Amino acid sequence: MKTKNLFILIVLFGAIIFSSCSKKEGCTDPSAENYDPNAEKDNGTCVYKTPTPPTATSGSVTFTFAHHFAGTTVTSADFNAFNYVNANNDTLSISKLKYLISDIRFYKSNGDSLVIEGYHFVDLTTSSTLTYAPTFDLPFDTYTGISFNFGLDSVDNVTNAYPDLNILNWNWLDTIGGGYHFMQMEGYYKYQGNDSAYTYHMGTAHNMMTMTNEQNYFKADLGAITITNNISIQIKMDISEWYKNPTNWDLNQYHSDLMMNYTAQKLMNTIGKDVFSLGVVVQ
């Protein structure tokens, strides 16, 4: 009997020792979805919610540039061909098209606006210049308008201020106002059976009569846009518009020495406001 009782005591003692050494396993992290408050030992089974990323309220903006002549696409591959007829019935080719835009601005309905300061140089013979991706975080919103300066305004149009433009020989002569070109468009037009050169250059307007200079940039308006994501905005130039509105441009009259021609420069300023429009928008 004593032996049997001793055996029972040993079994009970062993069970007590085993139960005291064995701990309940489970997830012991209170932040986990499957947290077990009774678990004494973590067994690595904790499951966590995937954090929900915050809803984006702004994004990147990229601009691309496309060119056409009254609906006919124009690229550098089309240069030097007499493919175009302007509003004055002049047949012409294009051999160069370079221009400068600056200070792109987005307008809000409450009258506020956001501006991407700086400039971008476009050259149809350099494909990389046909895309502009400024470092700018644009809030998602409905904007009543987008605009930019064609050329540089009176604050920015300063002689030799920009080394990259100096390298490009983009300077405007100091004797006629200084600063920089806004555009260089060149080519040939048919005149009395011959190919005659034209140099349609725009910049500061210098008045030879009064020996004064007038800033000649203009604001190009593209219209309203709603932005809900990262966005690519195409800016379209209709080259044919440089030759009309409010009056037809006569290449026989205005084809060379236009940098010194005050009347021609002011006419470019008036005409240019109809040249640009909003193209394809991707977001």
KOLMI-67662 format. One record per residue (C-alpha): residue in three letters; x, y negated, z. Coordinates in pm, 1 decimal. Example, Ala and Ser with C-alpha at 12.3 -4.5 7.8 and 13.67 -1.06 7.14 Angstrom:
! KOLMI-67662
SITE type       c1       c2       c3
SITE  ALA   1230.0    450.0    780.0
SITE  SER   1367.0    106.0    714.0
END
This chain:
! KOLMI-67662
SITE type       c1       c2       c3
SITE  MET      0.0      0.0      0.0
SITE  LYS    281.1   -233.3     87.8
SITE  THR    441.4   -166.2   -249.8
SITE  LYS    116.6   -248.5   -432.9
SITE  ASN     71.5   -572.4   -242.0
SITE  LEU    429.1   -667.4   -315.4
SITE  PHE    373.1   -605.5   -685.2
SITE  ILE     64.8   -827.8   -682.9
SITE  LEU    254.0  -1104.2   -505.9
SITE  ILE    536.2  -1085.2   -764.1
SITE  VAL    288.0  -1108.1  -1053.7
SITE  LEU    109.8  -1403.9   -896.1
SITE  PHE    435.8  -1579.3   -823.5
SITE  GLY    551.4  -1529.8  -1183.2
SITE  ALA    224.2  -1668.0  -1318.3
SITE  ILE    257.7  -1972.3  -1096.8
SITE  ILE    614.7  -2029.8  -1214.7
SITE  PHE    516.9  -1982.1  -1584.2
SITE  SER    219.0  -2213.8  -1558.6
SITE  SER    427.8  -2480.0  -1389.1
SITE  CYS    694.9  -2461.5  -1661.2
SITE  SER    454.0  -2454.6  -1959.0
SITE  LYS    325.9  -2800.1  -2059.6
SITE  LYS     42.2  -2877.4  -2297.5
SITE  GLU    177.6  -2996.1  -2628.1
SITE  GLY     19.9  -3254.4  -2857.5
SITE  CYS     44.9  -3616.4  -2969.2
SITE  THR    141.3  -3836.0  -2677.5
SITE  ASP    152.8  -4171.0  -2863.6
SITE  PRO   -151.4  -4385.5  -2773.0
SITE  SER   -115.3  -4578.0  -3100.5
SITE  ALA   -166.9  -4263.0  -3308.8
SITE  GLU   -501.7  -4161.5  -3455.6
SITE  ASN   -481.3  -3813.5  -3295.4
SITE  TYR   -352.4  -3918.3  -2953.6
SITE  ASP   -422.4  -3652.0  -2688.4
SITE  PRO   -438.7  -3803.4  -2339.0
SITE  ASN   -401.9  -3453.4  -2189.3
SITE  ALA    -86.3  -3370.0  -2376.4
SITE  GLU    226.5  -3364.6  -2166.1
SITE  LYS    476.8  -3289.1  -2437.9
SITE  ASP    486.0  -3449.0  -2782.0
SITE  ASN    499.4  -3191.6  -3057.8
SITE  GLY    556.2  -3429.6  -3350.1
SITE  THR    203.9  -3407.8  -3488.6
SITE  CYS    108.3  -3773.6  -3441.7
SITE  VAL    -80.2  -3922.8  -3734.6
SITE  TYR    -80.6  -4297.6  -3799.9
SITE  LYS   -299.1  -4522.6  -4008.6
SITE  THR   -138.0  -4662.5  -4321.7
SITE  PRO   -118.4  -5035.6  -4258.7
SITE  THR   -339.8  -5238.8  -4490.1
SITE  PRO   -128.9  -5501.1  -4666.8
SITE  PRO   -254.0  -5855.5  -4623.9
SITE  THR   -463.5  -5986.8  -4909.9
SITE  ALA   -247.7  -6199.2  -5139.7
SITE  THR   -350.4  -6562.2  -5163.9
SITE  SER    -89.4  -6675.6  -5415.5
SITE  GLY    133.2  -6537.6  -5688.2
SITE  SER    389.6  -6602.4  -5957.4
SITE  VAL    327.2  -6796.3  -6275.9
SITE  THR    500.6  -6747.2  -6611.4
SITE  PHE    462.0  -6962.6  -6921.1
SITE  THR    508.1  -6846.4  -7278.3
SITE  PHE    523.3  -7067.5  -7586.4
SITE  ALA    361.7  -6994.4  -7922.0
SITE  HIS    360.7  -7205.4  -8237.6
SITE  HIS    142.4  -7223.0  -8542.8
SITE  PHE     66.6  -7456.1  -8831.9
SITE  ALA   -310.9  -7489.8  -8861.5
SITE  GLY   -352.2  -7125.4  -8764.1
SITE  THR    -48.7  -6982.7  -8946.1
SITE  THR    202.4  -6841.3  -8698.4
SITE  VAL    541.7  -7012.1  -8700.8
SITE  THR    859.7  -6846.4  -8573.4
SITE  SER   1224.2  -6899.1  -8660.0
SITE  ALA   1184.0  -6618.0  -8915.6
SITE  ASP    961.4  -6855.7  -9113.3
SITE  PHE   1215.3  -7136.8  -9123.8
SITE  ASN   1320.5  -7294.6  -9454.6
SITE  ALA   1018.6  -7169.3  -9648.4
SITE  PHE    773.3  -7421.3  -9795.9
SITE  ASN    476.4  -7259.2  -9626.0
SITE  TYR    295.6  -7563.6  -9493.4
SITE  VAL     86.2  -7851.1  -9622.4
SITE  ASN     13.3  -8136.5  -9383.1
SITE  ALA   -290.0  -8365.4  -9362.4
SITE  ASN   -122.2  -8611.1  -9601.7
SITE  ASN    -93.7  -8327.4  -9857.1
SITE  ASP    284.7  -8311.2  -9820.9
SITE  THR    428.6  -7963.7  -9876.8
SITE  LEU    702.7  -7897.7  -9624.1
SITE  SER    929.9  -7647.4  -9458.0
SITE  ILE   1063.9  -7630.2  -9103.3
SITE  SER   1430.3  -7563.3  -9033.0
SITE  LYS   1450.4  -7672.8  -8669.6
SITE  LEU   1204.2  -7712.5  -8384.0
SITE  LYS   1325.1  -7792.5  -8034.0
SITE  TYR   1147.1  -7979.6  -7757.7
SITE  LEU   1135.8  -8047.0  -7385.8
SITE  ILE    850.4  -8029.9  -7136.0
SITE  SER    855.9  -8118.8  -6766.3
SITE  ASP    655.2  -8137.7  -6443.3
SITE  ILE    375.4  -7887.6  -6505.5
SITE  ARG     82.3  -7981.3  -6282.7
SITE  PHE   -228.1  -7792.3  -6162.8
SITE  TYR   -528.4  -8002.8  -6060.4
SITE  LYS   -779.3  -7912.7  -5788.8
SITE  SER  -1143.7  -8016.0  -5773.7
SITE  ASN  -1081.6  -8227.0  -5463.1
SITE  GLY   -836.0  -8447.4  -5649.3
SITE  ASP   -519.8  -8284.4  -5515.1
SITE  SER   -263.7  -8130.4  -5745.9
SITE  LEU     37.3  -7900.0  -5735.2
SITE  VAL    340.3  -7974.7  -5951.4
SITE  ILE    618.2  -7748.3  -6075.5
SITE  GLU    898.8  -7999.0  -6086.3
SITE  GLY   1177.8  -7973.7  -6338.7
SITE  TYR   1196.2  -7924.8  -6714.4
SITE  HIS   1207.3  -7648.7  -6970.4
SITE  PHE   1381.4  -7663.5  -7308.7
SITE  VAL   1226.0  -7473.8  -7601.1
SITE  ASP   1420.2  -7376.4  -7913.2
SITE  LEU   1244.8  -7151.8  -8163.5
SITE  THR   1576.6  -6996.8  -8266.1
SITE  THR   1645.0  -6878.6  -7907.9
SITE  SER   1383.4  -6625.6  -7800.4
SITE  SER   1468.7  -6652.2  -7429.7
SITE  THR   1349.3  -7014.7  -7427.0
SITE  LEU   1000.5  -6904.6  -7532.0
SITE  THR    940.7  -6785.4  -7175.2
SITE  TYR    956.6  -7000.9  -6864.0
SITE  ALA    931.6  -6834.1  -6521.6
SITE  PRO    984.1  -7099.1  -6254.9
SITE  THR   1036.2  -7004.7  -5891.7
SITE  PHE    697.2  -7119.6  -5771.0
SITE  ASP    426.9  -6965.2  -5552.0
SITE  LEU     94.4  -7071.7  -5701.1
SITE  PRO   -214.5  -7043.7  -5475.8
SITE  PHE   -508.1  -6854.5  -5623.5
SITE  ASP   -779.7  -7106.3  -5701.3
SITE  THR   -996.5  -7255.8  -5971.5
SITE  TYR   -807.0  -7547.9  -6119.6
SITE  THR   -987.0  -7820.2  -6307.9
SITE  GLY   -689.7  -7873.7  -6536.0
SITE  ILE   -326.5  -7802.5  -6624.6
SITE  SER    -98.4  -8066.2  -6768.4
SITE  PHE    268.1  -8126.8  -6837.7
SITE  ASN    484.6  -8411.1  -6956.1
SITE  PHE    609.6  -8386.9  -7310.9
SITE  GLY    961.9  -8512.8  -7261.3
SITE  LEU   1083.0  -8672.2  -6938.3
SITE  ASP    916.4  -8949.3  -6742.3
SITE  SER   1081.9  -9279.4  -6650.9
SITE  VAL   1228.6  -9136.0  -6328.4
SITE  ASP   1382.9  -8827.8  -6489.0
SITE  ASN   1486.4  -8964.0  -6829.0
SITE  VAL   1833.8  -9071.1  -6720.2
SITE  THR   2138.3  -9061.7  -6947.8
SITE  ASN   2381.3  -8776.2  -6873.5
SITE  ALA   2178.6  -8658.3  -6571.0
SITE  TYR   2156.6  -8296.1  -6688.1
SITE  PRO   2476.2  -8108.2  -6785.2
SITE  ASP   2285.7  -7829.8  -6963.0
SITE  LEU   2113.4  -8082.8  -7191.6
SITE  ASN   2442.8  -8263.0  -7250.2
SITE  ILE   2593.8  -7937.8  -7375.9
SITE  LEU   2302.3  -7906.6  -7617.7
SITE  ASN   2372.8  -8257.4  -7755.0
SITE  TRP   2023.0  -8351.3  -7650.9
SITE  ASN   2113.0  -8708.8  -7556.6
SITE  TRP   1928.2  -9012.4  -7693.0
SITE  LEU   2155.4  -9299.6  -7797.8
SITE  ASP   2216.7  -9559.2  -7526.5
SITE  THR   2179.6  -9837.5  -7781.9
SITE  ILE   1814.5  -9740.0  -7833.0
SITE  GLY   1715.9  -9667.6  -7476.2
SITE  GLY   1927.8  -9374.8  -7359.4
SITE  GLY   1804.9  -9066.5  -7179.2
SITE  TYR   1725.3  -8759.3  -7383.2
SITE  HIS   1539.5  -8639.1  -7689.7
SITE  PHE   1187.3  -8511.0  -7636.5
SITE  MET   1176.0  -8326.7  -7968.1
SITE  GLN   1378.0  -8249.8  -8278.7
SITE  MET   1177.4  -8119.7  -8573.7
SITE  GLU   1354.7  -8101.6  -8906.8
SITE  GLY   1307.7  -7956.2  -9252.7
SITE  TYR   1235.1  -8052.9  -9610.4
SITE  TYR    933.2  -8180.1  -9799.5
SITE  LYS    854.1  -8193.7 -10168.6
SITE  TYR    888.8  -8541.0 -10318.1
SITE  GLN    872.7  -8600.1 -10693.5
SITE  GLY    983.9  -8245.2 -10759.9
SITE  ASN   1281.5  -8263.0 -10524.0
SITE  ASP   1347.3  -8124.9 -10177.3
SITE  SER   1385.6  -8425.1  -9946.5
SITE  ALA   1501.4  -8392.8  -9586.4
SITE  TYR   1302.5  -8519.0  -9288.6
SITE  THR   1415.4  -8558.5  -8926.3
SITE  TYR   1118.1  -8592.8  -8695.9
SITE  HIS   1295.0  -8688.3  -8369.3
SITE  MET   1113.4  -8824.7  -8065.0
SITE  GLY   1239.2  -9001.3  -7751.5
SITE  THR   1250.9  -9347.1  -7596.9
SITE  ALA   1079.9  -9615.0  -7808.2
SITE  HIS   1321.3  -9902.3  -7875.9
SITE  ASN   1173.4 -10232.5  -7991.1
SITE  MET   1429.4 -10403.3  -8215.9
SITE  MET   1231.4 -10729.0  -8213.4
SITE  THR   1231.8 -10772.6  -7836.7
SITE  MET   1537.3 -10554.4  -7766.3
SITE  THR   1336.4 -10367.4  -7502.7
SITE  ASN   1281.6  -9997.1  -7440.9
SITE  GLU    959.1  -9816.7  -7360.8
SITE  GLN    930.0  -9473.7  -7203.6
SITE  ASN    758.3  -9260.6  -7463.5
SITE  TYR    663.7  -8936.7  -7288.4
SITE  PHE    298.8  -8833.4  -7279.6
SITE  LYS     82.9  -8600.5  -7072.6
SITE  ALA    -47.9  -8292.0  -7251.7
SITE  ASP   -370.4  -8149.0  -7105.1
SITE  LEU   -451.0  -7779.5  -7143.0
SITE  GLY   -787.8  -7754.5  -6966.8
SITE  ALA   -930.5  -7567.8  -6667.8
SITE  ILE   -822.2  -7225.8  -6543.7
SITE  THR   -908.6  -6984.0  -6262.0
SITE  ILE   -614.8  -6794.3  -6112.2
SITE  THR   -670.5  -6477.3  -5907.7
SITE  ASN   -343.1  -6289.9  -5954.0
SITE  ASN     10.3  -6321.9  -6086.7
SITE  ILE    -45.2  -6496.0  -6415.8
SITE  SER    106.8  -6548.9  -6759.3
SITE  ILE     -9.8  -6865.1  -6934.8
SITE  GLN     50.6  -6923.4  -7304.2
SITE  ILE    107.9  -7280.3  -7422.1
SITE  LYS     28.6  -7320.7  -7792.1
SITE  MET    165.3  -7590.6  -8020.9
SITE  ASP    -18.1  -7663.5  -8344.6
SITE  ILE    260.5  -7820.2  -8551.8
SITE  SER     13.6  -7950.9  -8808.4
SITE  GLU   -122.4  -8186.4  -8542.3
SITE  TRP    205.3  -8381.4  -8547.9
SITE  TYR     94.8  -8508.1  -8889.2
SITE  LYS   -253.4  -8640.5  -8813.7
SITE  ASN   -487.3  -8808.7  -8563.4
SITE  PRO   -534.4  -9096.4  -8538.2
SITE  THR   -376.2  -9141.4  -8880.8
SITE  ASN   -212.1  -8911.8  -9131.9
SITE  TRP    165.9  -8903.5  -9112.7
SITE  ASP    323.6  -8990.1  -9448.2
SITE  LEU    662.4  -8825.0  -9484.6
SITE  ASN    746.0  -9059.3  -9769.3
SITE  GLN    723.0  -9345.1  -9518.5
SITE  TYR    843.7  -9173.4  -9201.7
SITE  HIS   1108.0  -8914.6  -9282.3
SITE  SER   1442.4  -9045.5  -9151.4
SITE  ASP   1596.4  -9296.8  -8909.0
SITE  LEU   1293.2  -9247.9  -8686.9
SITE  MET   1492.7  -9275.2  -8364.1
SITE  MET   1534.3  -9647.6  -8428.7
SITE  ASN   1181.0  -9692.6  -8559.0
SITE  TYR    961.4  -9829.0  -8278.3
SITE  THR    638.1  -9794.2  -8477.8
SITE  ALA    711.2  -9431.2  -8562.3
SITE  GLN    798.3  -9348.1  -8201.2
SITE  LYS    476.9  -9498.1  -8065.4
SITE  LEU    278.5  -9318.7  -8336.0
SITE  MET    434.4  -8986.3  -8228.4
SITE  ASN    324.8  -9059.9  -7872.4
SITE  THR    -35.7  -9111.6  -7981.1
SITE  ILE    -43.4  -8814.1  -8217.9
SITE  GLY    123.4  -8569.6  -7979.4
SITE  LYS   -159.7  -8561.3  -7728.5
SITE  ASP   -360.4  -8331.9  -7958.5
SITE  VAL    -76.9  -8092.0  -8033.6
SITE  PHE    -98.1  -7854.3  -7735.7
SITE  SER   -368.2  -7615.0  -7616.5
SITE  LEU   -415.4  -7326.4  -7376.5
SITE  GLY   -346.9  -6989.5  -7536.2
SITE  VAL   -366.3  -6632.4  -7408.2
SITE  VAL   -394.9  -6596.6  -7030.5
SITE  VAL   -300.4  -6263.7  -6867.3
SITE  GLN   -345.4  -6185.9  -6497.7
END
